[in-house]
Amino acid sequence: MMRFMDPLQEMDRVVDQMSGRWRGGMMPMDAYEKDATYTLRFDIPGVSSDQVDVTVEDNLITVTAERSVEDTEGVTWLLRERPTGSNSRQVRLGNRLDASQVTASYDDGVLTVTIPMREEAMPRKVTIGSTGSQAAIEVDEA
């Protein structure tokens, strides 16, 4: 099988390795909503939980991870593809979410951040009644 090399792509890879920066896609994320809670999951393999930081400010969640450089004294690298250094990702929260109730957990290289919907943003059941000739509408908290 023949393999073609893209010299520009190879140059980007070498520069990324030398600079120690994480390339795009190194912190992939899934996001979904279930039961009035939004869940964000970030893949951050090879990083311990004390090297992961989650902050919330002005409805903006910032996830930062730091992958430390190993002790390389006396090492002659044959191949070095695993990125080191710091990487971060930001997610803007909508007005429907309660930024004061954000929680996070980290297991097996996956950071899970949960954000509940604000109480006033949740759907409510509206009942329609009648008071004589005029209809009355009440809102029941669901």
C-alpha positions in Angstrom: 0.0 0.0 0.0 1.3 3.4 -1.0 1.1 6.3 1.4 1.2 9.9 0.3 2.5 12.6 2.6 1.2 16.1 2.7 4.2 18.3 3.5 2.2 21.1 4.9 0.3 18.8 7.2 3.5 17.2 8.3 5.0 20.7 9.0 2.0 21.6 11.2 2.4 18.4 13.1 6.1 19.0 13.8 5.4 22.6 14.9 2.6 21.4 17.2 5.0 18.8 18.7 7.8 21.3 19.2 5.6 24.0 20.8 3.9 21.4 23.0 0.4 22.8 22.2 -2.6 20.6 21.9 -4.0 20.5 18.4 -7.7 21.1 17.7 -9.9 18.2 18.4 -7.8 17.1 21.4 -10.7 17.9 23.8 -13.7 16.5 21.9 -17.1 17.3 23.5 -20.6 15.8 23.5 -23.6 17.8 24.7 -27.1 16.7 25.3 -30.3 17.6 27.3 -32.3 15.1 29.3 -34.8 15.7 32.2 -34.3 19.4 32.3 -30.5 19.0 32.7 -27.8 19.8 30.1 -24.8 17.5 30.2 -21.4 18.2 28.6 -18.8 15.4 28.3 -15.2 16.2 27.4 -12.6 13.5 26.5 -9.4 14.4 28.4 -7.4 11.1 28.5 -4.0 10.9 30.2 -4.8 13.8 32.6 -5.4 13.4 36.3 -8.4 15.1 37.9 -6.1 17.6 39.8 -4.9 18.9 36.4 -8.4 19.7 35.2 -10.1 23.0 36.1 -13.8 24.0 35.5 -14.8 27.6 36.0 -18.1 29.5 35.4 -18.2 33.2 34.9 -20.9 35.3 33.2 -22.7 32.2 31.9 -19.4 31.0 30.3 -18.0 27.6 31.3 -14.3 27.2 30.8 -12.6 23.8 30.9 -8.8 23.8 31.2 -6.6 20.7 31.3 -2.8 20.6 31.8 -0.9 17.6 30.6 2.5 17.7 32.3 5.8 17.1 30.5 7.4 13.9 31.6 11.0 13.9 32.9 12.9 13.7 29.7 16.5 14.0 30.9 18.7 11.6 29.1 15.9 10.5 26.7 16.3 10.3 23.0 12.8 10.5 21.5 12.1 8.1 18.6 8.6 9.3 18.2 6.6 11.9 20.2 3.0 12.3 19.3 1.3 12.7 22.6 0.7 16.4 23.2 1.7 18.2 26.4 0.9 21.6 27.8 -2.4 23.3 28.4 -5.7 23.1 26.5 -9.0 24.8 27.1 -12.5 24.9 25.8 -15.3 27.3 26.5 -19.1 26.8 26.3 -21.5 29.7 26.6 -24.6 28.9 28.6 -28.0 30.1 27.5 -30.3 32.1 29.8 -32.4 29.0 30.5 -29.6 27.3 32.4 -28.7 27.8 36.1 -25.0 28.6 36.1 -24.9 28.7 39.9 -25.8 24.9 40.1 -23.1 23.5 37.8 -21.5 20.3 38.9 -18.6 18.3 37.5 -17.1 14.8 37.8 -14.1 13.1 36.2 -13.8 9.4 35.6 -11.6 7.3 33.3 -10.5 10.4 31.3 -14.0 11.8 30.8 -15.1 15.0 32.4 -18.8 15.3 32.8 -20.3 18.7 33.5 -24.0 19.0 34.4 -26.1 22.2 34.3 -29.7 22.2 35.4 -32.3 24.4 33.8 -33.5 27.4 35.8 -36.8 26.8 37.6 -38.5 29.6 35.8 -37.4 28.3 32.4 -39.0 24.8 32.9 -42.3 24.0 31.2 -45.4 24.5 33.2 -48.9 23.1 32.8 -51.5 25.8 32.2 -55.1 24.8 33.3 -58.1 26.5 31.8 -61.1 27.1 34.0 -64.3 29.0 33.8 -65.8 31.6 36.2 -69.3 32.2 34.8 -69.1 33.9 31.5 -65.4 34.6 31.7 -62.7 31.9 31.3 -59.9 31.9 33.9 -56.5 30.6 33.3 -54.2 29.2 36.1 -50.6 28.1 35.9 -49.7 24.9 37.8 -46.1 24.4 38.7 -45.1 21.1 37.1 
